Amino acid sequence: MHLGDQTFAAADPASAGVQMYATLMGAVTPLPARYMHVFAPGFGRAAVPLTEAANFHPVAGDDPASNDERQFAADRQTFRDRVAQQAICVHQRGYAITDSSSSLPLLTTQSIAPCIVVVVHNANTKTAALAHVDANQNTGSIADVVNQFSPGAPLDVYFHGGMPGNPDSRATCEGLLQALHQLEEGSQQRFTVLEFDVLNRPHGGDVTFDPVTATMYPSFAPFVPARFDSAFRTLEDGTYLVGDGVMMANRGEQMATSTDPAVAAAGIAARDIRKQFDGRPDKMLNFLKSVEAAVYSAVAVAAVQRAGKGSKDAVTKAVSTALRNENALQDVETNLKTYLGTGLSVAGDTRYLVEALILALINEDDPGKATKGWLASNRK
């Protein structure tokens, strides 16, 4: 492996991750900190590249400088607008992969601390994957992220996040470095760590990566709802996770302690770094099919529970037929998360998609008609 422009040789391969961390965070490091914290007009405290440090006053409330402070803020606002339109937001425990030809070429994630964000990038193909890794995860499963790239391709790696002085953040970094070292030893992959802005080094609470320019943008990402993540939310035992990344991670940890072997196994498997989104044009169609399957299954389970009769397979078939006819996967998925997040109770005359489909199935009506009624409602 390479750490910046230096070749790393482990004195003991079994502790390569610990050695690399010590080298990278040491007084004489091949990768010094790249960012500093400043007060950015309109944004507050933010991490900006050291190369732009002269453009900022170190104290909030200073008079506008005769430099580029305000221009920087304007440029970042333009970038925020682009992120809102072109980024995929990655959940805690997930990863997404995309490239320059995708309609969604940017990768972003939020609420990083004390987690670690790792980006793997092929500069030649402008393909990148971003993973948001927490302390309870199986860091060795970063192999699934690496395996999305062609064997033998030179891959650049960026680390970002963590909490100052946090031992879990350090252990996550060491585990990821160890896993990358082992992958390189046992394959044709070659890794170069280019940025290592973690723990005590200045970094942002959110970060966005642009695979075209190979640039990390900390601190300036707006909230971007995750899209098409139902496959990520569906665990091995059929559990459909609801809520944000923290809620999903906590639910997985609860399941891992279950006395039911199947539930516990699903919770343990949820500690792997799992694919949340694939935006590469040649992969996205198959990926969306997996999202469709997860949505149909979750709707069917809810329908059978609510109706108290019928089989999951039969309901899945009817639901998939209805939803495919509507070509509204993103709206369906968004509403499904809302519905399942509220439980199976009905409040007043509120009509969610699942309820409309259940009524249609029980009454042997046309599910497509019920779906059209939902799509025309205000629940999109």
Backbone torsions as a table, in degrees:
resi	resn	phi	psi	omega
1	MET	NA	158.2	175.2
2	HIS	-117.1	136.3	172.5
3	LEU	-110.2	99.9	-170.4
4	GLY	64.7	-128.6	-179.8
5	ASP	-95.8	11.1	179.7
6	GLN	-105.0	140.7	175.3
7	THR	-85.0	131.2	-180.0
8	PHE	-99.6	130.3	174.8
9	ALA	-124.0	119.0	-176.0
10	ALA	-76.2	131.3	173.8
11	ALA	-66.9	-35.0	176.9
12	ASP	-138.0	107.8	-176.9
13	PRO	-55.6	-28.0	-178.3
14	ALA	-68.5	-19.9	179.4
15	SER	-123.1	29.9	-177.7
16	ALA	-59.5	-38.4	-179.4
17	GLY	-62.9	-42.3	178.3
18	VAL	-64.6	-42.5	-179.9
19	GLN	-64.9	-42.7	-179.8
20	MET	-64.7	-41.5	178.8
21	TYR	-60.0	-45.8	-179.7
22	ALA	-61.8	-39.0	178.8
23	THR	-66.0	-45.3	-176.2
24	LEU	-69.2	-32.0	-177.4
25	MET	-99.4	3.7	-178.2
26	GLY	-76.1	173.4	-178.5
27	ALA	-63.7	-36.4	176.7
28	VAL	-109.0	90.8	-173.7
29	THR	-110.3	144.9	175.3
30	PRO	-74.8	-13.3	-178.6
31	LEU	-132.4	84.1	177.3
32	PRO	-67.2	165.0	179.2
33	ALA	-55.4	141.7	-176.9
34	ARG	-106.5	-9.5	-173.6
35	TYR	-128.8	164.3	172.5
36	MET	-139.1	155.1	177.6
37	HIS	-89.6	132.4	178.7
38	VAL	-137.1	171.3	170.7
39	PHE	-98.7	110.3	-178.1
40	ALA	-99.1	126.0	-179.8
41	PRO	-53.6	127.9	178.5
42	GLY	85.8	-10.7	-177.6
43	PHE	-124.0	-22.2	-175.7
44	GLY	82.3	-151.7	-177.5
45	ARG	-67.8	129.7	-176.0
46	ALA	-148.9	158.2	175.3
47	ALA	-97.1	126.5	179.0
48	VAL	-129.0	155.0	179.1
49	PRO	-58.5	143.6	178.1
50	LEU	-59.1	-28.4	179.8
51	THR	-65.3	-17.2	179.9
52	GLU	-107.7	10.9	-174.8
53	ALA	-59.9	-35.0	-177.0
54	ALA	-65.8	-13.1	-178.5
55	ASN	-85.1	1.7	-172.8
56	PHE	-130.5	149.0	168.8
57	HIS	-84.9	142.2	-179.3
58	PRO	-77.3	-12.4	-174.8
59	VAL	-117.2	132.0	178.3
60	ALA	-64.5	139.9	176.1
61	GLY	93.8	-4.8	176.1
62	ASP	-62.1	155.2	175.7
63	ASP	-61.6	150.2	177.5
64	PRO	-53.3	137.0	-177.6
65	ALA	-81.9	163.7	176.1
66	SER	-88.4	26.3	179.7
67	ASN	-113.1	-148.7	-172.5
68	ASP	-104.0	25.0	-177.8
69	GLU	-55.5	-50.7	-176.7
70	ARG	-70.8	-34.7	177.4
71	GLN	-64.9	-38.9	177.2
72	PHE	-59.5	-46.3	-179.9
73	ALA	-60.8	-40.5	179.2
74	ALA	-65.0	-41.5	178.9
75	ASP	-64.5	-40.4	180.0
76	ARG	-67.6	-33.3	177.3
77	GLN	-65.9	-39.6	175.1
78	THR	-60.9	-40.4	177.7
79	PHE	-64.4	-41.9	178.2
80	ARG	-58.3	-41.1	178.9
81	ASP	-62.7	-38.6	178.5
82	ARG	-67.2	-41.3	178.7
83	VAL	-60.3	-42.2	-178.7
84	ALA	-60.1	-29.3	-176.7
85	GLN	-97.5	-27.9	-167.7
86	GLN	-123.9	9.9	-175.0
87	ALA	-110.8	150.2	168.2
88	ILE	-104.0	128.4	179.5
89	CYS	-92.5	126.5	-175.0
90	VAL	-96.0	131.0	176.9
91	HIS	-75.5	158.7	167.4
92	GLN	-54.8	134.2	-179.8
93	ARG	81.5	-1.9	-178.9
94	GLY	-111.6	173.9	169.7
95	TYR	-142.9	154.1	175.7
96	ALA	-130.8	150.9	179.2
97	ILE	-131.4	142.1	-179.1
98	THR	-156.3	177.8	177.2
99	ASP	-148.0	-179.6	-172.5
100	SER	-67.8	-21.1	-178.8
101	SER	-90.8	-1.1	-178.7
102	SER	-76.3	154.4	173.0
103	SER	-73.4	-14.0	177.0
104	LEU	-127.2	78.7	-171.2
105	PRO	-86.3	-7.0	-177.4
106	LEU	-104.2	147.2	177.8
107	LEU	-119.1	130.1	-178.7
108	THR	-137.5	157.3	173.6
109	THR	-152.6	158.1	-172.9
110	GLN	-133.1	171.1	178.4
111	SER	50.1	57.6	-171.7
112	ILE	-72.4	-53.0	-172.0
113	ALA	-60.9	138.2	-0.6
114	PRO	-90.4	16.2	-179.0
115	CYS	-71.5	170.2	176.9
116	ILE	-120.0	133.0	173.9
117	VAL	-99.3	131.1	175.9
118	VAL	-125.1	129.1	177.8
119	VAL	-111.8	131.7	174.2
120	VAL	-112.2	129.7	-170.5
121	HIS	-137.7	130.9	170.3
122	ASN	-100.6	106.4	-175.4
123	ALA	-68.0	-25.4	-178.8
124	ASN	-72.6	-43.8	-178.9
125	THR	-94.6	-6.0	-177.6
126	LYS	56.5	42.9	176.5
127	THR	-109.4	137.0	-178.2
128	ALA	-141.2	148.6	172.5
129	ALA	-126.8	138.5	178.7
130	LEU	-121.9	128.6	178.2
131	ALA	-119.1	141.6	178.9
132	HIS	-114.0	105.4	-166.5
133	VAL	-111.6	129.8	177.1
134	ASP	-104.1	174.7	-170.9
135	ALA	-68.2	-22.8	-177.5
136	ASN	-91.7	3.3	-174.9
137	GLN	-85.6	161.3	174.9
138	ASN	-82.0	98.0	-175.6
139	THR	-64.1	-24.7	177.5
140	GLY	-63.7	-19.9	-179.7
141	SER	-75.0	1.1	170.8
142	ILE	-60.2	-15.8	177.1
143	ALA	-58.7	-34.6	179.8
144	ASP	-64.9	-35.8	177.1
145	VAL	-66.1	-48.4	-178.4
146	VAL	-62.2	-36.7	-177.4
147	ASN	-69.5	-8.1	175.0
148	GLN	-75.3	-13.0	-178.5
149	PHE	-101.4	155.9	-179.4
150	SER	-63.2	137.8	178.5
151	PRO	-58.6	137.8	177.3
152	GLY	85.6	-7.0	180.0
153	ALA	-71.8	135.9	175.6
154	PRO	-69.5	126.9	-175.1
155	LEU	-120.1	130.4	175.2
156	ASP	-93.7	144.7	-175.6
157	VAL	-127.8	136.8	-179.9
158	TYR	-124.6	134.1	175.8
159	PHE	-114.3	140.6	-178.2
160	HIS	-152.6	140.8	171.5
161	GLY	111.3	-154.2	-175.9
162	GLY	87.4	172.4	-178.9
163	MET	-118.8	133.7	-178.0
164	PRO	-51.8	128.4	176.8
165	GLY	71.9	4.6	-176.0
166	ASN	-81.8	119.3	-178.5
167	PRO	-65.5	-30.4	178.0
168	ASP	-67.3	-39.3	178.4
169	SER	-63.2	-42.9	178.7
170	ARG	-63.4	-45.0	-179.4
171	ALA	-61.9	-36.1	178.3
172	THR	-65.1	-44.6	176.9
173	CYS	-58.9	-47.6	-178.4
174	GLU	-63.0	-40.0	178.9
175	GLY	-64.8	-41.2	178.9
176	LEU	-67.4	-42.0	177.4
177	LEU	-63.1	-41.4	178.1
178	GLN	-61.3	-43.9	-179.3
179	ALA	-63.6	-42.2	178.8
180	LEU	-64.5	-39.9	178.5
181	HIS	-62.1	-43.6	179.3
182	GLN	-66.2	-38.2	178.2
183	LEU	-63.7	-40.5	179.5
184	GLU	-68.2	-37.5	-179.9
185	GLU	-65.2	-32.8	-174.4
186	GLY	-105.2	13.1	-178.0
187	SER	-150.6	-172.0	178.2
188	GLN	-90.8	-2.9	-176.6
189	GLN	-68.8	146.0	177.1
190	ARG	-131.0	126.5	-174.4
191	PHE	-114.0	142.8	171.2
192	THR	-129.1	116.9	175.8
193	VAL	-79.1	119.1	-176.1
194	LEU	-102.2	-30.4	178.3
195	GLU	-137.4	142.6	-179.1
196	PHE	-144.4	72.6	-175.5
197	ASP	-106.3	84.5	-172.2
198	VAL	-132.6	162.4	175.3
199	LEU	52.2	-108.8	-174.8
200	ASN	-76.5	-13.7	178.9
201	ARG	-78.7	144.0	179.7
202	PRO	-57.4	134.0	177.2
203	HIS	-158.6	172.2	-177.2
204	GLY	-97.5	159.2	173.6
205	GLY	-77.0	-12.7	171.5
206	ASP	-137.0	162.6	178.7
207	VAL	-154.3	145.9	177.3
208	THR	-127.0	140.3	178.6
209	PHE	-118.7	134.4	177.1
210	ASP	-107.8	109.9	-177.3
211	PRO	-69.3	-17.1	-179.9
212	VAL	-74.8	-46.9	-178.2
213	THR	-97.4	-4.3	-177.0
214	ALA	54.9	49.1	-175.9
215	THR	-121.7	134.4	172.0
216	MET	-92.4	133.3	177.7
217	TYR	-121.1	94.4	177.1
218	PRO	-83.6	154.7	165.6
219	SER	79.5	-9.0	-171.2
220	PHE	-120.2	12.0	-177.6
221	ALA	-82.0	135.3	173.3
222	PRO	-77.5	169.5	174.5
223	PHE	-68.2	126.9	179.8
224	VAL	-123.4	112.7	178.9
225	PRO	-60.4	139.6	177.7
226	ALA	-71.1	140.7	179.6
227	ARG	-115.5	144.6	172.2
228	PHE	54.2	53.3	-179.1
229	ASP	-113.7	16.0	-177.1
230	SER	-64.8	-32.5	177.2
231	ALA	-64.7	-37.9	177.1
232	PHE	-66.7	-35.9	-178.0
233	ARG	-75.0	-18.5	-176.1
234	THR	-91.7	119.6	-178.1
235	LEU	-93.9	175.2	-172.2
236	GLU	-60.5	-31.3	-178.3
237	ASP	-89.4	6.0	179.6
238	GLY	95.0	-6.0	177.7
239	THR	-60.4	133.5	177.2
240	TYR	-107.8	112.5	-177.3
241	LEU	-77.1	141.8	178.3
242	VAL	-122.3	164.4	178.3
243	GLY	92.3	-167.7	-179.0
244	ASP	-85.1	-173.8	-176.1
245	GLY	-60.5	-39.9	-179.7
246	VAL	-64.9	-44.4	179.4
247	MET	-62.4	-41.1	179.6
248	MET	-66.0	-42.1	179.2
249	ALA	-63.3	-42.9	179.7
250	ASN	-64.0	-39.4	178.2
251	ARG	-63.9	-41.2	177.7
252	GLY	-61.5	-40.0	179.0
253	GLU	-68.0	-36.4	175.4
254	GLN	-62.3	-43.6	-179.8
255	MET	-63.7	-34.7	-177.3
256	ALA	-63.7	-20.0	179.8
257	THR	-98.7	6.8	-177.4
258	SER	-67.0	150.5	174.8
259	THR	-81.6	-10.7	175.6
260	ASP	-83.4	116.2	-175.2
261	PRO	-55.7	-39.7	-178.5
262	ALA	-67.1	-40.9	179.7
263	VAL	-67.5	-44.5	179.7
264	ALA	-62.1	-41.2	179.7
265	ALA	-63.7	-38.9	178.7
266	ALA	-66.0	-39.7	178.7
267	GLY	-65.5	-39.3	178.5
268	ILE	-67.7	-42.0	178.9
269	ALA	-63.3	-27.8	-179.8
270	ALA	-70.5	-7.6	175.8
271	ARG	-79.5	-11.7	175.6
272	ASP	-70.0	155.3	173.0
273	ILE	-79.1	109.0	-170.4
274	ARG	-111.5	150.0	-178.1
275	LYS	-68.5	128.7	176.9
276	GLN	-104.2	-30.7	-176.4
277	PHE	-157.3	143.7	174.1
278	ASP	-131.6	107.8	-176.0
279	GLY	-97.7	3.1	179.2
280	ARG	-66.9	128.9	-173.8
281	PRO	-53.4	-35.5	-178.6
282	ASP	-80.9	-5.6	-179.3
283	LYS	-115.9	-17.8	-167.4
284	MET	-67.7	-35.0	-178.6
285	LEU	-61.6	-47.5	178.3
286	ASN	-65.0	-36.1	178.0
287	PHE	-62.7	-45.3	-179.5
288	LEU	-64.1	-29.6	175.7
289	LYS	-64.4	-36.5	177.6
290	SER	-69.2	-33.9	176.2
291	VAL	-66.4	-44.3	177.9
292	GLU	-56.5	-46.9	-178.4
293	ALA	-60.7	-40.7	179.7
294	ALA	-66.6	-40.4	179.2
295	VAL	-64.1	-47.5	-178.1
296	TYR	-61.2	-41.6	-179.2
297	SER	-64.8	-43.6	-179.1
298	ALA	-65.1	-40.5	177.2
299	VAL	-63.1	-42.2	-178.0
300	ALA	-64.7	-43.0	178.9
301	VAL	-60.1	-46.5	179.3
302	ALA	-62.4	-39.4	-179.0
303	ALA	-65.2	-43.9	-180.0
304	VAL	-65.2	-42.0	178.7
305	GLN	-61.9	-43.1	-175.5
306	ARG	-72.8	-40.8	-177.5
307	ALA	-77.1	-25.9	-178.7
308	GLY	73.7	14.0	177.8
309	LYS	-159.7	170.2	-179.4
310	GLY	92.4	166.7	179.3
311	SER	-109.1	148.9	-179.8
312	LYS	-59.6	-42.3	-177.3
313	ASP	-63.1	-42.9	-179.1
314	ALA	-66.5	-41.9	-179.5
315	VAL	-68.2	-39.3	178.0
316	THR	-56.9	-43.5	-179.6
317	LYS	-61.8	-45.0	-179.2
318	ALA	-66.8	-42.3	-179.0
319	VAL	-64.6	-44.6	-177.8
320	SER	-64.2	-37.9	177.3
321	THR	-62.5	-44.3	-178.8
322	ALA	-65.1	-45.3	-174.3
323	LEU	-75.0	-34.5	177.5
324	ARG	-62.9	-36.4	-180.0
325	ASN	-65.4	-23.6	-174.9
326	GLU	-92.0	-18.8	177.5
327	ASN	52.7	48.0	-176.1
328	ALA	-135.3	46.3	-172.0
329	LEU	-57.6	-43.9	-175.9
330	GLN	-64.9	-43.3	178.1
331	ASP	-64.5	-41.5	-180.0
332	VAL	-61.7	-46.3	-177.1
333	GLU	-64.5	-43.7	179.4
334	THR	-59.9	-43.8	-178.8
335	ASN	-71.4	-33.1	178.8
336	LEU	-61.4	-43.7	179.4
337	LYS	-60.7	-41.0	178.9
338	THR	-63.5	-45.0	-177.9
339	TYR	-63.0	-51.1	-176.9
340	LEU	-68.9	-26.1	178.1
341	GLY	-72.3	-16.4	179.9
342	THR	-99.6	1.1	-176.9
343	GLY	84.6	-162.6	-174.5
344	LEU	-107.8	14.9	-179.9
345	SER	-85.5	155.4	179.3
346	VAL	-110.6	127.9	-179.9
347	ALA	-104.7	109.9	177.2
348	GLY	57.4	-132.7	-178.5
349	ASP	-95.2	11.2	-179.3
350	THR	-59.3	130.7	-177.6
351	ARG	-122.3	104.4	175.1
352	TYR	-88.5	166.4	179.9
353	LEU	-56.8	-46.4	-176.7
354	VAL	-60.1	-43.3	-179.2
355	GLU	-62.7	-42.4	-180.0
356	ALA	-62.0	-40.7	178.8
357	LEU	-67.7	-39.7	179.3
358	ILE	-60.5	-46.4	179.5
359	LEU	-59.8	-40.9	179.5
360	ALA	-64.2	-42.0	-178.7
361	LEU	-67.7	-43.1	-179.8
362	ILE	-64.4	-41.3	-177.7
363	ASN	-87.4	2.2	-179.6
364	GLU	58.4	35.4	174.7
365	ASP	-87.2	176.2	178.6
366	ASP	-76.1	114.1	179.5
367	PRO	-59.3	-31.9	179.3
368	GLY	-62.2	-37.7	179.1
369	LYS	-65.2	-43.0	178.9
370	ALA	-63.1	-39.1	-179.3
371	THR	-66.6	-39.9	178.1
372	LYS	-61.0	-39.0	178.2
373	GLY	-62.6	-40.0	178.6
374	TRP	-67.4	-42.6	-178.5
375	LEU	-63.5	-27.8	-179.8
376	ALA	-83.9	-7.6	-176.9
377	SER	-84.3	-174.2	179.9
378	ASN	-93.0	14.0	-176.4
379	ARG	-92.1	6.4	178.6
380	LYS	-67.1	NA	NA
